[in-house]
């Protein structure tokens, strides 16, 4: 059932992607649709995995709690990484654009 739902959502998102290619902001819509498709794919996979574990009698609540804690830790780690990398990339862009100018 989860695979069928994933297939239907993926097919409809690909159809929307083909329609959005004619728009002037097609890159933005392609990115948004790609992110949405990935989100639904992972969501379907997660729900299917939890249902399989439930049928097998495994305590899935402890696994979900651990995954939640790991997600929060990953989020805090990514926040620090973004805080470090963004100013560095902007300074690289500024340096590369400034080197082409003459004063």
Secondary structure, DSSP 8 states (H G I E B T S, - for coil): -HHHHHHHHHHHHHHHHHHHTTSTTHHHHHHHHHHHHHHHHHHHHHHHHHHHHHHHT--HHHHHHHHHHHHHHHHHHHHHHHHHHHHHHHHHHHHHHHHT---
